[in-house]
Each structure stands twice: as structure tokens, then as C-alpha cells.
């Protein structure tokens, strides 16, 4: 396993509207992708912002059941949430971290980019909630269609 | 002001030795710069790790007076600390954020990279402690020597 590029930095927000205004009007973000909602019990609004060499991921919890809510309660003004590194093969990476004794929180599953991701427990990641992502075009890309 | 590249992500650690072992042996970091100490009342050990498109900055407070200690007390297992964006001119950037009503915490001053930096209060940065850095070769590079 080789340390991958930082794909994005996850940031919790209480208000997507306020945060987008901040990143657009104060920080000068020029490439802001359209926000979208991820459904289910972890329901959240998501928006990716380009920084040139990486992305910010704004996350606004939409349901009281969302695990993000606990985070919001602890850090009401919003706060960094996770770091995401790229890996070449999501299943190999999962096996690798399990072999190191790291607890997989959930996944592999399709994440907000539409590619395969999994999360690892912060207590096994030197204190940082950590996501791993196989970029588009990888061996497990769910958008590859019928290609064997 | 245009959103800059993410220069590094600051991560607090209680033990540089344990964190370096984690990033080397578990995460597979191949380019780890030599750790060094920054003196003064904010004394800390610092180590930069390359991720390919950005850097991680490990920060271990060395003195009880260090403002990092409050952070450690709150998050004993270590935690994300700040995001650093690049700006083309440190003084222009400071003036820009002041004009937006953002509180400068300290700086401009020489930071851990040996270039000019300043920090902005997280309450004015959508909840994230944020650093701005003028990369080497910029108009205020303290290593430029006698060049006018």
C-alpha cells in the first residue's frame, strides 16, 4: 500500500447555502459542482468544490437519523470531518487495512463521487476519520457497464 | 481572491514517533521530510509528508504553553487541525480577508515551510481553522535575499 493523493477533504456544514456563499464570495471558489442529495438513513446534501489540486466536500445532514448529526451536535459551527485518499483497488485496500488491524466502519460501497469507497475508524487512523476511494476507471468502477 | 491549491492539511499528534510509524507502516508514505522543531512559546515538532498532490503536516506540541495543548486536551487521540491554501501574495490576501470582516489570528509571519503565512479564525472561515501561505518564489519570500 502506497499513500495516495488526497481526493477531497470532507467538511460538515449546518447550512449548504451559507457555506456555498462563503466559499464563493469570501474564498473565491470558481468551480463549484451542483449540490445533490444522497438519500437513505444517512441522508445528506453534498457539494464538491475544486481547489485545483484537490476538492472540498461540503456535507449537510438532512435527517435526524444521520450519523453526521452527532458530529454537528459536538461541533455546532461546522468542522473538518474526514480526509479521503485515492487507492488503485478498493477491495485490495480494504483487505490491506484489515490486515493491519484497522476497523472498517462501512463499505466498500458507492460513495458521493459514484465510485467505490470505504471508511476506516479514526481510532485506527491516528485520530482522523479516513475515507479511501477508487477513482473512476479503476478495476471496480460501478459505471464500467458490461465490461468484464 | 481566487481559491488556491491546498498546500497541506495540519494534523495534531501527541506522539510524532507513533504518528510517523502509522503513516510510514500503515498508510505507506514514501516521502517523509525530516522532522524539525519550531521554538518559542508555541514550540512544536513539525513533520511534512508528501501525498503526491499535497502534504500532511504533523504537529506535536512541545511545551505546556503551546496553544496546541488546548486542542490536544479536547481531542486526545489527535485530530485534524487546519487546512492551508496557497495565495499569490500574503499581504494582499491578509487585506482581502480583513476587508471581508475575517479576524486574523496571527501573521503574516514565517511559517513551518519557511515562507510567509497567516491564520484566520475558524468562526470566520465556515468553522475551519484556516492558514494561508505564499509559496516560495512569491513577492514576499523571506529567502529571496537582496532582490528588490
Interface residues (C-beta under 8 A of the other chain):
Chain A: X1 X2 X3 X4 X5 X6 X9 X11 X12 X13 X18 X19 X22 X23 X26 X27 X28 X29 X30 X49 X50 X51 X52 X53 X54 X75 X77 X78 X79 X80 X83 X85 X97 X100 X102 X122 X123 X125 X126 X127 X128
Chain B: X1 X2 X3 X4 X5 X6 X9 X11 X12 X13 X18 X19 X22 X23 X26 X27 X28 X29 X30 X49 X50 X51 X52 X53 X54 X75 X77 X78 X79 X80 X83 X85 X97 X100 X102 X122 X123 X125 X126 X127 X128
